[in-house]
């Protein structure tokens, strides 16, 4: 049974957290001062770092023909809907749903 004493120092080596990672450390003491639990955990964070790297590199990737065509089609659809809205506002009784 480990019981911390007032004024006594205890060294507990805790490994450093990895780059891009995180760590947790917890100690619980009972009413008597007895250590009831001690826990340590760490996460590498490597997956998050790689994901961020892929996002940055994706910005420099050349745009594909299909992606460009999709973008142009979306812009054309937006223009068509804006024109339909204007026609409906000018003549609500003749507003077409198409």
C-alpha positions as CSV (number, residue, x, y, z in Angstrom):
1,X,0.0,0.0,0.0
2,X,1.5,3.3,-1.1
3,X,0.7,6.3,1.1
4,X,2.2,9.7,0.3
5,X,3.7,11.4,3.3
6,X,3.5,15.2,3.9
7,X,6.8,16.8,3.0
8,X,8.1,13.8,1.2
9,X,8.9,14.0,-2.5
10,X,8.3,11.1,-4.9
11,X,9.7,11.0,-8.4
12,X,7.5,9.4,-11.0
13,X,9.0,9.3,-14.5
14,X,6.4,10.1,-17.1
15,X,7.3,9.7,-20.8
16,X,6.9,12.7,-22.9
17,X,4.0,12.9,-25.4
18,X,4.8,12.2,-29.0
19,X,4.7,15.0,-31.6
20,X,1.1,15.7,-32.7
21,X,-0.1,13.4,-30.0
22,X,-1.6,13.8,-26.5
23,X,-1.2,12.2,-23.1
24,X,-3.2,11.8,-20.0
25,X,-2.0,11.2,-16.5
26,X,-4.2,10.7,-13.4
27,X,-3.7,9.7,-9.8
28,X,-6.5,9.2,-7.3
29,X,-6.1,9.3,-3.6
30,X,-8.3,7.9,-0.9
31,X,-9.4,9.8,2.2
32,X,-6.4,8.4,4.0
33,X,-4.0,9.6,1.3
34,X,-3.6,6.1,-0.1
35,X,-3.1,5.9,-3.9
36,X,-6.2,4.2,-5.1
37,X,-5.5,4.4,-8.8
38,X,-2.8,5.6,-11.2
39,X,-3.2,5.8,-14.9
40,X,-1.3,7.0,-17.9
41,X,-2.3,7.0,-21.6
42,X,-1.0,8.5,-24.8
43,X,-2.1,8.8,-28.4
44,X,0.3,9.2,-31.3
45,X,-1.7,11.6,-33.4
46,X,0.1,10.3,-36.4
47,X,-3.1,9.7,-38.3
48,X,-4.2,13.3,-37.7
49,X,-0.9,14.6,-38.9
50,X,-1.0,12.5,-42.0
51,X,-4.5,13.6,-42.7
52,X,-3.6,17.3,-42.5
53,X,-0.6,16.6,-44.8
54,X,-2.9,15.0,-47.4
55,X,-5.3,18.0,-47.2
56,X,-2.5,20.4,-47.8
57,X,-1.1,18.4,-50.7
58,X,-4.6,17.9,-52.2
59,X,-4.8,21.7,-52.6
60,X,-1.8,21.5,-55.0
61,X,-3.1,18.6,-57.0
62,X,-4.2,19.6,-60.5
63,X,-8.0,19.7,-61.1
64,X,-9.4,16.8,-63.2
65,X,-11.5,17.3,-66.2
66,X,-14.5,15.7,-64.5
67,X,-14.1,17.9,-61.5
68,X,-13.9,21.0,-63.7
69,X,-17.0,19.9,-65.7
70,X,-18.9,19.3,-62.5
71,X,-18.0,22.8,-61.3
72,X,-19.1,24.4,-64.6
73,X,-22.4,22.5,-64.5
74,X,-23.1,23.6,-60.9
75,X,-22.4,27.2,-61.9
76,X,-24.8,26.8,-64.9
77,X,-27.5,25.4,-62.7
78,X,-27.1,28.3,-60.3
79,X,-27.5,30.8,-63.1
80,X,-30.6,29.0,-64.4
81,X,-32.2,29.0,-61.0
82,X,-31.4,32.7,-60.5
83,X,-33.1,33.5,-63.8
84,X,-36.2,31.4,-62.9
85,X,-36.4,33.3,-59.6
86,X,-36.3,36.7,-61.4
87,X,-39.0,35.5,-63.8
88,X,-41.2,34.4,-60.9
89,X,-40.7,37.7,-59.1
90,X,-41.7,39.7,-62.2
91,X,-44.7,37.6,-63.0
92,X,-45.8,35.4,-60.1
93,X,-48.9,34.1,-62.0
94,X,-46.8,32.8,-64.8
95,X,-44.1,31.3,-62.6
96,X,-43.0,27.9,-64.0
97,X,-41.8,25.2,-61.7
98,X,-39.0,24.2,-64.1
